[in-house]
Amino acid sequence: MNTSVILLIIVILMHTMTLIHVTIFNGEWDGIVMLLSSMLFLLALAIYGFTKHKDSRNDR
C-alpha cells in the first residue's frame, strides 16, 4: 500500500471518530476520543517518518 493511502485512511478514521463522538455520544467521551485520536496521529507521524527515512537511505 502507498504511504499516502495509509495516511489518508488514518485521517478519515480520525474525522469519523470525531463525527460519531459529537453526533451519537453528544460529546460525553472526550478523553477516550482524544486519546484514540492522539494515538492515530502518532501512528501517522511514525509511518511518515519511517518512509521518509527509508527513502533518504535509498537515495545514497
Secondary structure by P-SEA (a helix, b strand, c coil): ccaaaaaaaaaaaaaaaaaaaaccccccaaaaaaaaaaaaaaaaaaaaaaaaaaaaaaac
